[in-house]
C-alpha cells in the first residue's frame, strides 16, 4: 500500500498570516500505523475531534481516501482558545492483494481502525505433498 496524498488539498491562497495556529480550510495528513497479518492489513489513523458524521472513507480506482472534518464546537463562554481543530486528508494506493469489497472501518475515541482483508488468492496457503 503506497501513500498517494494529493498535495493540492493543502494549498492556501491569499491567506492573511496572523497569530493563529490553523487556518479553517487547512488539511493535514493524519498519523497512521499499518500492520500486516496473514489475513490482511490493519491501518490505525489518529483523527482527534472527528466524529462519524465528519468522516468520509472511499475507494475509487484503487485509491483509498480518508477525509475527516472536525465539527463545530460551541463558542459561548469561551475564555481562551490557543488553537483551532484541524481537518484531515490522506490517500493510499491499494494493491490488488487487498479485497476492496470487504474493507471495514471503526472509529473509537478519535482513532480510526481500517481492516483491509487480503484477497483469497493473496492469502498464504499450505500445499499438500502426495507421496507416490
N, C-alpha and C positions, 0 to 999 in steps of 0.2 A: 504494500500500500504506500504510494508516494504522495507527498503533500503537493497540492495544486492550488494554493491560495491565490485568489485573484487580487492583485495589488491595487486595482483601480478603486476598490471599495474604501481605501484609506486616504483618498485624495481630499485635501481640504483646500477649497478655493476661496480666496478673499476672506479668510478668517482673521479677525482682528486679534492680535496677540495681546492678551491681558493676563492677569494673575488668576488663572483658573487651571484646575488640574486636567479636565477633559472637556472637549467640545461635544455637544449632544449628538452630532452626526458622525462621531469618530468610532471606528470599529477596531478592535484589537483581536489578535489570534489567541484563543484560549489555550492554556497549558494542557497538554494531553499526555497520557501514558498509554502505550499499546502493548498488550501481552498476546503471545501466541500459544495455543494449546493444540492437541490433536484434533479437537472439534472445530476450532476456528480462531478468530481474533476477538479480543475484548479491548475496547477503547474507552478510557476514562477521561472526561474533559471537565475542567473546573469552569463553572458558569455562575459565579456568585451573583445573586439578585435576580436571576432569570427564573420565571415560573413556567408552567406548562403552556399557558396562553402565549407567552413571548418566545417560545422555542419552535423553530422550523427546521426539520431534518428532511432532506430529499436526496434521491439518487437519480441522476439523469445522464445517460450515455457513459456510465462507468465512473461518474464523478459524484462523490458523497459530499454534500454541503451541510454544514452546521451553521445556523444563524440564531443567535439569542439576543433578544431585546429586553432590557430592563424596564419594567412597568413604572408608571408614575408613582411617586412617593408623596405622601401628604406633607405639605409645607407649613401648615398652620402651627403656631407655637414653636417654630424652629428658631433656636437662638444662634446657632453657628453651624456652618457646613463647610468642611475643608476640602471635600472632593465630590465630584459628580459620579454616579454609577456609569459604567461604560457598556456599550453593546459589543457583541462578539460575532466573529465571522471567520470560518476556516473551511477549506476544501481539501479532499484527499482523492487521489485516483485509485480506484479499486481494481485489483487484478481479476482475471477470470476464475480464479480459485475461490472467490467469495460468492456464495449463493445470495444474490441481491434480493431475491423474493422473500427471504427468511430473516432479514435484519430486524433485530428487536432493540427497543430503547427503554430506559428507565431513568427518571430524574428524581433524585432524592437529596435534599439539603444542599442544593447548588452543584451537585456532581452528576453529570450525565454518564450513564453506562450504556454503551452500544455493544451489542453482541452481533458479530459478523460471522455466521457459520460458514465452514468450508463446503464447497460443492462436493457431492458424493464421490466424483471422480478424483478429487484432490485429497481425500482423506487417506491416511496410510492404512494398508490392509495387509494381512498375513497371507502368504502364499503357501498352500499346502503342497508338500512334496509326496509324490507317489513312488513307492518302491516297487519295481517290477522284477 
